[in-house]
Amino acid sequence: MRILITNDDGIAAPGLAILAEIAAEIAGPDGEVWTVAPAFEQSGVGHCISYVHPTLISELAPRRFATEGSPADCVLAGVHHVLKDDPPDLILSGVNKGNNSAENTLYSGTIGAAIEAALQGIPAIALSQYYGPGNLTLDNSFEAAATHGADTIRKILATPNAFEGDPYKIFYNVNFPPLPAAEVKGTRAVAQGCRATPSGFGVRSDKAPNGRTFLWVTGSPQNVPSGVDTDATANLEGYISVTPMRADLTAGDRLAALKDAIE
C-alpha cells in the first residue's frame, strides 16, 4: 500500500512523526509512506488552498517533502506532483495536537486535508489527539493515538464500502481521548457534535508600543461534552471517536420548507 501523510502542525511536528509510524504499520514491509506537509504550522486554515499564488515545495529527504502552503495544498502537491504517476492508495492527516471534535472540525486544517483527499477520490482519514489532564503530563502525550491508531485505521478500512459516496466520497474524522493508552475504553462510531458553550472563537486586543492595535484569537473550554452519541462526549468518556463525513454542507432537513417558502 502507498500512503501519503500530511498535517496542519507542520513538517517538524511530533504528531506527524507518530503518524509516520502508524502509516508504516498499515503500509506493511512492502508498502511506501510518503510525506508532504506544511513547512510551517497551518492550524485553523480549514480547507484553504493557495489559489492566488504559487506554492514552494522542497524535497527534504527521500519520500519527504515540505510545502509553503496549507494542508489541502499538500494533498494537491502529493497527488498531482510528487505521486502524479502512481497516486496514493490512502491519505492520512495528523496526528493533530489537540482535538478536532465538534465545532473544531469546521476550522481544522487536518480535516481540510482529508476533505481535499476525498474530493480527489482518494480514501482519507484525519486523526487528532485530544488533550486534557489525563495525558498532558505523559512522556508522550500522543500515547493513545500511537498505541491505538493503526488498529482504528484497520477497522475503518475493513468496513464495507467505507469510502464510497456519490458524488461526494466519505472520509473519516478520528479523535483519541485525553488519556493514557491503557485507559482507553474502546471505539465508538458517532456523529459530529456541538459543545454546549458559545461557539469557540473570539478576539482580544492588545496595543503595541508603537500604538497600533493587534488582535489575538481566543478560544473556549475544550473539555465540554457535545451531546449524546457525538464525538467530544465520546472522547471525554474515554473512547476513540470515529465519524464518517462528506463535503456536502446542504441542510437537507430544511430543503422542503425552503421550497414551500420560495417556490
C-alpha distance (Angstrom), angle and dihedral (degrees) to the residues before:
residue distance angle dihedral
M1 . . .
R2 3.80 . .
I3 3.82 112.1 .
L4 3.80 128.2 -171.4
I5 3.80 116.2 -157.4
T6 3.79 130.1 -165.9
N7 3.80 140.0 153.9
D8 3.79 143.8 -174.7
D9 3.81 98.6 -120.9
G10 3.80 92.7 72.5
I11 3.78 139.9 -100.9
A12 3.84 93.0 -72.3
A13 3.81 96.1 48.8
P14 3.83 116.9 126.2
G15 3.80 90.6 -134.7
L16 3.80 89.9 61.9
A17 3.80 89.8 54.6
I18 3.80 88.4 52.2
L19 3.81 89.9 49.8
A20 3.80 91.1 50.4
E21 3.80 89.1 57.3
I22 3.81 91.6 47.4
A23 3.80 91.3 48.2
A24 3.80 92.3 48.9
E25 3.80 89.5 54.5
I26 3.81 91.1 50.4
A27 3.81 94.6 44.1
G28 3.81 92.8 51.1
P29 3.80 129.0 -151.1
D30 3.79 93.1 -56.5
G31 3.80 95.2 45.0
E32 3.79 133.5 89.4
V33 3.79 132.9 -128.7
W34 3.80 117.4 -158.1
T35 3.79 124.5 -172.6
V36 3.79 125.9 -151.9
A37 3.80 109.0 165.2
P38 3.81 138.2 155.1
A39 3.79 116.1 -82.1
F40 3.82 88.3 -137.2
E41 3.79 134.8 25.8
Q42 3.81 113.0 -73.0
S43 3.81 101.4 179.9
G44 3.78 114.7 158.1
V45 3.80 97.3 18.0
G46 3.81 93.4 116.5
H47 3.80 114.4 -167.5
C48 3.81 93.5 -19.2
I49 3.80 117.7 152.7
S50 3.80 127.1 -167.6
Y51 3.78 94.4 -116.6
V52 3.82 99.1 153.2
H53 3.82 101.7 44.3
P54 3.82 137.5 35.7
T55 3.80 122.0 -98.7
L56 3.80 122.3 -132.0
I57 3.81 114.2 -135.0
S58 3.81 123.7 -168.1
E59 3.80 130.7 -171.5
L60 3.80 107.0 -133.5
A61 3.80 97.8 175.7
P62 3.81 137.8 -21.1
R63 3.83 108.0 -49.5
R64 3.82 90.4 -0.9
F65 3.82 122.2 107.7
A66 3.80 136.4 166.9
T67 3.79 125.6 -156.5
E68 3.78 130.2 -165.3
G69 3.78 89.2 -130.0
S70 3.77 146.4 77.8
P71 3.81 127.9 -67.1
A72 3.82 89.5 -101.0
D73 3.82 88.1 52.0
C74 3.80 87.8 53.5
V75 3.80 90.9 54.8
L76 3.80 90.7 49.6
A77 3.80 90.2 48.1
G78 3.78 92.3 48.0
V79 3.79 96.2 47.2
H80 3.79 100.1 38.4
H81 3.81 103.0 30.5
V82 3.79 117.3 16.1
L83 3.82 96.2 36.2
K84 3.80 99.2 18.5
D85 3.82 93.5 128.9
D86 3.80 95.6 46.3
P87 3.82 112.3 20.0
P88 3.80 122.5 -152.2
D89 3.79 122.4 -92.0
L90 3.80 92.1 -144.6
I91 3.81 136.9 15.4
L92 3.81 120.1 -151.6
S93 3.80 122.9 -169.3
G94 3.81 124.5 -163.0
V95 2.91 148.2 -25.1
N96 3.79 82.6 -142.6
K97 3.80 119.1 -155.8
G98 3.79 98.1 -124.5
N99 3.78 134.3 17.1
N100 3.78 126.1 -61.8
S101 3.78 94.0 -165.6
A102 3.81 127.2 128.9
E103 3.82 115.5 -8.9
N104 3.82 91.6 -5.3
T105 3.79 86.3 76.3
L106 3.79 90.4 71.9
Y107 3.80 94.6 58.3
S108 3.78 100.1 37.0
G109 3.78 123.1 118.8
T110 3.81 86.8 -164.4
I111 3.79 88.5 61.9
G112 3.82 90.7 40.8
A113 3.80 89.7 62.6
A114 3.81 91.0 51.5
I115 3.80 90.8 48.7
E116 3.79 91.1 52.9
A117 3.78 91.3 47.5
A118 3.81 90.5 52.6
L119 3.81 90.7 48.5
Q120 3.81 87.2 53.2
G121 3.81 88.7 53.9
I122 3.81 95.6 -111.5
P123 3.83 123.5 128.7
A124 3.79 109.8 -106.7
I125 3.79 139.4 -174.7
A126 3.81 127.3 -173.7
L127 3.80 117.8 -153.9
S128 3.80 128.2 -164.4
Q129 3.79 135.8 176.3
Y130 3.81 116.6 -136.2
Y131 3.81 114.5 -139.3
G132 3.79 126.7 -143.5
P133 3.82 143.8 126.0
G134 3.79 90.6 -65.6
N135 3.79 95.8 65.3
L136 3.80 109.1 15.2
T137 3.80 93.2 92.7
L138 3.81 97.3 42.8
D139 3.79 118.4 115.0
N140 3.81 85.4 -121.1
S141 3.79 111.4 30.1
F142 3.83 87.9 -171.5
E143 3.81 91.2 60.4
A144 3.82 95.4 117.9
A145 3.81 92.3 50.5
A146 3.80 93.5 43.6
T147 3.81 92.9 50.4
H148 3.80 100.3 40.0
G149 3.81 102.5 26.3
A150 3.80 100.2 92.1
D151 3.81 93.7 45.1
T152 3.81 91.4 49.4
I153 3.80 91.4 51.2
R154 3.80 91.0 48.6
K155 3.80 90.3 53.6
I156 3.80 90.8 52.8
L157 3.80 92.6 46.6
A158 3.81 89.7 50.7
T159 3.82 92.7 54.3
P160 3.84 111.0 106.7
N161 3.82 112.2 -105.0
A162 3.79 88.3 -5.6
F163 3.80 96.6 167.4
E164 3.79 101.6 28.1
G165 3.78 121.1 122.8
D166 3.78 139.1 141.3
P167 2.94 118.5 -110.0
Y168 3.81 95.8 -16.9
K169 3.80 116.7 47.4
I170 3.79 121.3 -135.5
F171 3.80 121.2 -109.5
Y172 3.81 129.1 179.0
N173 3.79 136.1 -121.5
V174 3.82 113.3 -155.5
N175 3.80 123.4 -173.7
F176 3.81 124.0 -175.1
P177 3.82 118.0 -147.5
P178 3.82 122.7 -109.7
L179 3.79 94.1 -103.9
P180 3.80 141.7 99.1
A181 3.79 110.7 -84.8
A182 3.80 93.5 -109.2
E183 3.80 91.4 57.8
V184 3.81 96.6 54.3
K185 3.81 106.3 118.0
G186 3.80 99.6 -156.3
T187 3.79 142.4 -79.5
R188 3.80 129.8 -58.9
A189 3.79 130.5 -166.9
V190 3.80 103.2 -140.1
A191 3.80 143.7 157.6
Q192 3.78 126.5 -102.6
G193 3.78 108.2 -89.9
C194 3.79 138.6 -157.6
R195 3.79 120.5 -130.8
A196 3.77 117.1 -121.8
T197 3.81 92.0 -116.8
P198 3.80 132.7 86.4
S199 3.81 109.6 -75.5
G200 3.74 105.7 -72.1
F201 3.77 112.0 -111.2
G202 3.77 135.4 70.1
V203 3.80 137.2 141.4
R204 3.79 137.4 -103.8
S205 3.79 121.0 -160.7
D206 3.81 128.3 -138.0
K207 3.77 131.3 -176.6
A208 3.79 117.6 -129.1
P209 3.82 119.7 -142.1
N210 3.81 88.4 -102.4
G211 3.80 90.2 58.5
R212 3.78 97.0 -107.7
T213 3.79 120.2 135.0
F214 3.78 121.2 -121.9
L215 3.79 126.3 -172.9
W216 3.79 125.5 -142.6
V217 3.79 118.6 -159.7
T218 3.81 111.4 -126.1
G219 3.79 129.2 -158.9
S220 3.78 137.5 -155.0
P221 3.83 135.2 -121.0
Q222 3.79 111.3 -62.6
N223 3.79 101.4 -165.8
V224 3.80 92.4 78.1
P225 3.84 123.8 116.5
S226 3.78 119.3 -112.0
G227 3.80 103.2 -153.1
V228 3.79 137.6 -75.4
D229 3.82 115.8 -40.9
T230 3.80 93.5 4.3
D231 3.78 135.0 124.8
A232 3.82 107.4 -102.6
T233 3.81 91.5 42.6
A234 3.81 91.1 52.2
N235 3.81 91.2 48.1
L236 3.80 93.3 50.0
E237 3.80 89.2 49.1
G238 3.80 89.4 56.7
Y239 3.80 102.0 -97.5
I240 3.78 134.5 122.9
S241 3.80 107.7 -118.0
V242 3.80 122.0 -143.3
T243 3.80 116.9 -171.2
P244 3.82 124.3 -177.3
M245 3.81 111.1 -141.9
R246 3.78 141.0 177.0
A247 3.79 133.4 -164.7
D248 3.80 95.2 -110.6
L249 3.80 114.4 114.6
T250 3.81 96.2 -177.8
A251 3.80 113.4 133.8
G252 3.78 92.8 -138.7
D253 3.80 93.7 -178.6
R254 3.82 89.5 63.0
L255 3.80 99.6 48.5
A256 3.80 98.0 87.6
A257 3.82 93.8 50.0
L258 3.78 91.1 46.0
K259 3.79 91.9 50.4
D260 3.79 89.8 52.8
A261 3.78 91.4 49.3
I262 3.79 101.3 46.2
E263 3.79 107.1 23.0
